[in-house]
Amino acid sequence: MSDNKKTFAIFGNPVEHSKSPQMQNAGLKKLNYNGIYKKHHLEDGNNIKQVFLDENYQGANITVPHKEFAFKNADEVRGIAKKIHAVNTYINENGKVIAYNTDAPGFLKAIESFGEVKNVLLLGAGGTAKAIALALQEKDIEVTVLNRSEEKLKFFKNENITSYSWKNFKPKKYDLVVNSTSAGLKDEYLPCDKEILEPILKEALYAFDCVYGKITPFLALARENNCEIKDGEDMLLYQGVLAFEYFTNTKADEKIIETMRKGLKGQ
Ligand SMILES: NC(=O)c1ccc[n+]([C@@H]2O[C@H](COP(=O)([O-])OP(=O)(O)OC[C@H]3O[C@@H](n4cnc5c(N)ncnc54)[C@H](OP(=O)(O)O)[C@@H]3O)[C@@H](O)[C@H]2O)c1
């Protein structure tokens, strides 16, 4: 390795499936940046900060199941991540570990291609839902959370976000419906009962699924009901682009972004 070469990584368990290295390395190459981005399988999230420093990584992304551990271990957390309590990006700033959440702004960037959105129904209450709900709230976009079970709703209630389980849901009209559950990822389930979902989609304008690279049952039902639909590719791309900007201390232009998109798609 040459002297100034910087090393970046993605921490996950499992991490083998991650498309971040192909996306980030495409961007680094296009920028002529002397760096490499690799996969790092991490068993115990409690060690994340020490491993990050020991490996002399200049930056890293963090994926399932380590985002909360990464938040707790950072020296300093910046921006909306302080409210989300989960981070997906680490930066080494003179030996200090600085943490960010780029999933939240990545989601906002991904829905920009829809028209104006005032009102969102967010399906799911996991880690991704937390980032999306707080990103929307920060933009003054009204958000309602609907989840299969009651337990995970406490976080949203504490943030003054209207939230329901399937049992007590009182629907209204929404511009955009977002699936942030894992239904449709490895199965063919809808994120909630068709009897609940279909009348909502009939009245909605847009539907977004965090799952990427396929038309999930949710997106298929939304399309049948005349919604404009979008999968999670742009969300994945833009969280990566924003992390890339932190890693390289540059502003990614359209050429870099499109190169990263091609990298993501393995083109
Ligand atoms: N495109 C991107 O950049 C991007 C980024 C992050 C995540 N994602 C995707 O977002 C999804 C959620 O990830 P996460 O990390 O937030 O997961 P998570 O923390 O495990 O949360 C999963 C959520 O899905 C709900 N759920 C799971 N199976 C369901 C089903 N069959 N029907 C209804 N609800 C169901 C769970 O409800 P209960 O509380 O009732 O269990 C929970 O609210 C995944 O598909 C992931 O791949 C995409």
Ligand as a Chemical Component Dictionary entry (heavy atoms), coordinates in Angstrom:
data_LIG
# 
_chem_comp.id                   LIG 
_chem_comp.type                 NON-POLYMER 
_chem_comp.pdbx_formal_charge   0 
_chem_comp.three_letter_code    LIG 
# 
loop_
_chem_comp_atom.comp_id 
_chem_comp_atom.atom_id 
_chem_comp_atom.alt_atom_id 
_chem_comp_atom.type_symbol 
_chem_comp_atom.charge 
_chem_comp_atom.model_Cartn_x 
_chem_comp_atom.model_Cartn_y 
_chem_comp_atom.model_Cartn_z 
_chem_comp_atom.pdbx_ordinal 
LIG N1  N1  N 0  -32.812 1.471  0.310  1  
LIG C1  C1  C 0  -32.078 1.688  1.374  2  
LIG O1  O1  O 0  -31.113 2.439  1.351  3  
LIG C2  C2  C 0  -32.417 1.025  2.676  4  
LIG C3  C3  C 0  -31.789 1.446  3.857  5  
LIG C4  C4  C 0  -32.107 0.815  5.063  6  
LIG C5  C5  C 0  -33.052 -0.221 5.070  7  
LIG N2  N2  N 1  -33.659 -0.614 3.910  8  
LIG C6  C6  C 0  -34.684 -1.675 3.937  9  
LIG O2  O2  O 0  -35.700 -1.276 4.853  10 
LIG C7  C7  C 0  -36.313 -2.425 5.440  11 
LIG C8  C8  C 0  -36.384 -2.280 6.956  12 
LIG O3  O3  O 0  -35.104 -2.266 7.524  13 
LIG P1  P1  P 0  -34.888 -1.989 9.109  14 
LIG O4  O4  O 0  -33.416 -1.994 9.326  15 
LIG O5  O5  O -1 -35.673 -0.811 9.524  16 
LIG O6  O6  O 0  -35.521 -3.302 9.739  17 
LIG P2  P2  P 0  -35.984 -3.576 11.265 18 
LIG O7  O7  O 0  -35.389 -2.581 12.194 19 
LIG O8  O8  O 0  -35.745 -5.026 11.481 20 
LIG O9  O9  O 0  -37.583 -3.311 11.236 21 
LIG C9  C9  C 0  -38.433 -4.117 10.497 22 
LIG C10 C10 C 0  -39.862 -3.566 10.539 23 
LIG O10 O10 O 0  -40.613 -4.322 9.591  24 
LIG C11 C11 C 0  -41.786 -4.843 10.231 25 
LIG N3  N3  N 0  -42.074 -6.118 9.558  26 
LIG C12 C12 C 0  -41.228 -7.141 9.316  27 
LIG N4  N4  N 0  -41.855 -8.123 8.625  28 
LIG C13 C13 C 0  -43.137 -7.692 8.433  29 
LIG C14 C14 C 0  -44.265 -8.254 7.794  30 
LIG N5  N5  N 0  -44.222 -9.449 7.205  31 
LIG N6  N6  N 0  -45.409 -7.535 7.791  32 
LIG C15 C15 C 0  -45.464 -6.327 8.365  33 
LIG N7  N7  N 0  -44.435 -5.737 9.005  34 
LIG C16 C16 C 0  -43.271 -6.417 9.024  35 
LIG C17 C17 C 0  -41.431 -4.957 11.693 36 
LIG O11 O11 O 0  -42.642 -4.939 12.435 37 
LIG P3  P3  P 0  -42.733 -5.507 13.964 38 
LIG O12 O12 O 0  -42.307 -4.371 14.843 39 
LIG O13 O13 O 0  -44.188 -5.833 14.143 40 
LIG O14 O14 O 0  -41.849 -6.700 14.039 41 
LIG C18 C18 C 0  -40.566 -3.699 11.880 42 
LIG O15 O15 O 0  -41.370 -2.565 12.075 43 
LIG C19 C19 C 0  -35.499 -3.631 4.960  44 
LIG O16 O16 O 0  -36.188 -4.226 3.879  45 
LIG C20 C20 C 0  -34.191 -3.014 4.481  46 
LIG O17 O17 O 0  -33.576 -3.792 3.485  47 
LIG C21 C21 C 0  -33.349 -0.002 2.721  48 
# 
loop_
_chem_comp_bond.comp_id 
_chem_comp_bond.atom_id_1 
_chem_comp_bond.atom_id_2 
_chem_comp_bond.value_order 
_chem_comp_bond.pdbx_ordinal 
LIG N1  C1  SING 1  
LIG C1  O1  DOUB 2  
LIG C1  C2  SING 3  
LIG C2  C3  SING 4  
LIG C2  C21 DOUB 5  
LIG C3  C4  DOUB 6  
LIG C4  C5  SING 7  
LIG C5  N2  DOUB 8  
LIG N2  C6  SING 9  
LIG N2  C21 SING 10 
LIG C6  O2  SING 11 
LIG C6  C20 SING 12 
LIG O2  C7  SING 13 
LIG C7  C8  SING 14 
LIG C7  C19 SING 15 
LIG C8  O3  SING 16 
LIG O3  P1  SING 17 
LIG P1  O4  DOUB 18 
LIG P1  O5  SING 19 
LIG P1  O6  SING 20 
LIG O6  P2  SING 21 
LIG P2  O7  DOUB 22 
LIG P2  O8  SING 23 
LIG P2  O9  SING 24 
LIG O9  C9  SING 25 
LIG C9  C10 SING 26 
LIG C10 O10 SING 27 
LIG C10 C18 SING 28 
LIG O10 C11 SING 29 
LIG C11 N3  SING 30 
LIG C11 C17 SING 31 
LIG N3  C12 SING 32 
LIG N3  C16 SING 33 
LIG C12 N4  DOUB 34 
LIG N4  C13 SING 35 
LIG C13 C14 SING 36 
LIG C13 C16 DOUB 37 
LIG C14 N5  SING 38 
LIG C14 N6  DOUB 39 
LIG N6  C15 SING 40 
LIG C15 N7  DOUB 41 
LIG N7  C16 SING 42 
LIG C17 O11 SING 43 
LIG C17 C18 SING 44 
LIG O11 P3  SING 45 
LIG P3  O12 DOUB 46 
LIG P3  O13 SING 47 
LIG P3  O14 SING 48 
LIG C18 O15 SING 49 
LIG C19 O16 SING 50 
LIG C19 C20 SING 51 
LIG C20 O17 SING 52 
# 
